[in-house]
Amino acid sequence: MTILTPTHPVRSCTDQVSGGMRDLIVEDLYQAWEGRPPVPPHRRHGGWAVLTVRSVPAEPFGATVGRCRGRLRALLTALEDDGAVGIHAWPRPFERSVGLHRYAIGLGRQPYDEVRLNGLTAPWAKGMAGVSVERVDGGSVPTLS
């Protein structure tokens, strides 16, 4: 599946489309074709990994957010390599305030438990001060739009 940026300069984002995202797009297309109402994004997953980025002293908040977002593809790859099915990251923070951003990663219909998720996310978050990952149940993330 080829994905291009919608504005100039047009660039390929194909390498950022995971197997889970590809399957989600296919599911959405069939759902629309069959005339079924869409499932709200925050209800598609049995659980979510919530990435919280907080400002820390001696480091610009933008640098912390950039580092977290830059390493997000590596986290998704680690989850997929571990056997996670149907995962995808929401591209924008669902909560944003001064010195705080929260991002959501859908963990599929049969999500990891907290212990397994922590085992995969702890090495990923190591060295990123102010970044933490928490597992929450499906529907606990507010409506994503």
N, C-alpha and C positions, 0 to 999 in steps of 0.2 A: 504494500500500500504506500503510495507516494503522498506525502504531505508537504505543502509549500506554505511559506509565510504569506499572509494575505495582503501585505503592503510592500512597497519598494524599500529597500532592495529585496527582491524575491530570493529566498534561500530555501534549501531543502531541510526539513525537520524530520525526515523519514527515519533516521537512526534513533530518534527519541520516541518512536511509537513502539510500545511494548506489545507482546502477544496479547496481554490482557486488554490493552486499549484497542487493539485491532478487533478483538472479539466483541468489545462493548460497542464499537461503531457499527459492526455488522448487525448486532442485536437491535440497536436503535433503528437502523435502516429497515429491517424486517418488521419491527414493531410499527413503524410509520406506514409501511406498505400495507400491512394487514389492518390498519385503522385502529389499533389498540392505543389507549391513552398511555402517555409516557409515565414511567415510574419516577417519582421525584429523586434527584441524585442522592440526597442524604438517606434515602430508604433502600438503595440498591445493595447495600453491603450489610453483612451480619455484624461487622465491627470495623472500627477505624483506628488508624494510628494517627494521633494528633501530635504534630511537631510544633513545639512552642519555642519561639526565638525571643529572648529577652536581652535588653541592653546590658552591657557589662562595663564596669569602669575601665578606662584606658584603651577602649576599642570603639571606633565609630559603629553605631548601630547598623548602618548600611553595609559595612564590611561583614558583620556577623550574618545578616540576612543573605548577602551575596554568597558567602561561603556555604551556608546551609542549602540554598537553592542550587548552587553549583554542584553540590555533592548528592543531590536528590536522585539523579539517574542511577548513581552507584547503589543507593539504598534499594531502589526498585529492582535493580538487577540482582542484588543479594537475596531479596525476597523471592523473586522468580526462580533463581538458582536453587533455593531451598524447597521449591515445590509449591509456592503460593500460586493460586489460580484466581484470575479475575480481579487482580489488583489494579488500581490506578490512582494517580495523585491529582488532586484538584489544583489547578494552576495559580490560583490567587488565594491570599489569606482569607479565611472566613471570619476572622476577627483581627482587627487592626486598631492599635492605639499608639500613643507615644511610647516608644521603647518596648513594644510587644506586638508580635505577629503570630498567628496560629494558622497552620496549614493542615489539610486533611489528606490522608491516603486511605482510600477504600481497600479493605482487606478481603474482598470477595464475599461470597455467600456462606462459606464455611471458614471463618477467619481464625487466625492463630489465637491461642490463649496468651495471657499477659507474659508468662514466663518465657515462652518460645519467642515472642516478639522482642522482649528485652534482650534475649540472647543474641538476636541478630542486629538490633539497633544500637546496642552499647558500643561495639567496636566502631560502628559508623559515626556515632556522635562524639567519640573520644577526640579530645583536642579542640572541640568547638565549644568554648565557654559560652554559657547562656542558652544552649540548645538542649532541649529535652524531648523525649518521645513518650507518649502515654497511650495505652489502649483504652478505647471507649466502645460501648455497645452501639450497634446499628441504630440510627435514629437520634443518637445523642448529639451528633453534629447538627448545627442548625441548617435550615434549608440553604442549599448551595445554588447560587445563581450568578 
